[in-house]
């Protein structure tokens, strides 16, 4: 277990995030129990670990804005449902960190974006983010929010363009045969 001294903590970044989205103040209540990571679908397919992200935020480590990790989260809210603490909204924190990443000029790397597009494609075609059910379906409000995020990020456009390219490649292959 890591032991931190007072000099390891810098609250400025945390305060900036709370100023931006007040609900982020609740992440300080995180007890580092690991329930959020245990069944996290993103953690199953990547190195995503929300505990590490929260730790970086609380330490004032802005390198989290450059990390791939913030782009691996599926925003499925599973973490929020299993968290023993009240009002820790991890998906909201992730969205806030992604926005800050864009503001600082970082954004996702190609491989991160590709994974995000694959997740969005699965959502738009099957209505689910992960292949295994998360215990209960997403609420209509959450689905509408995800659709709005996909529209804002032009995921439907990327998905449509991807399908057009796939169809062109199939036609080329059939002509060669």
RAUR-V534239 format. One record per run of one state. SS is the DSSP state (hx for helix, st for strand, lp for the rest). FROM is the first residue (numbers start at 0). TO is the last residue. Records with the same first field share a line. If there is no record, write none. Layout:
SS->FROM-TO  FROM-TO
//
This chain:
lp->0-4  8-10  20-20  29-33  38-39  45-48  59-60  65-66  71-76  82-88  103-108  126-138  152-153  176-176
hx->5-7  11-19  21-28  34-37  40-44  49-58  61-64  67-70  77-81  89-102  109-125  139-151  154-175
//
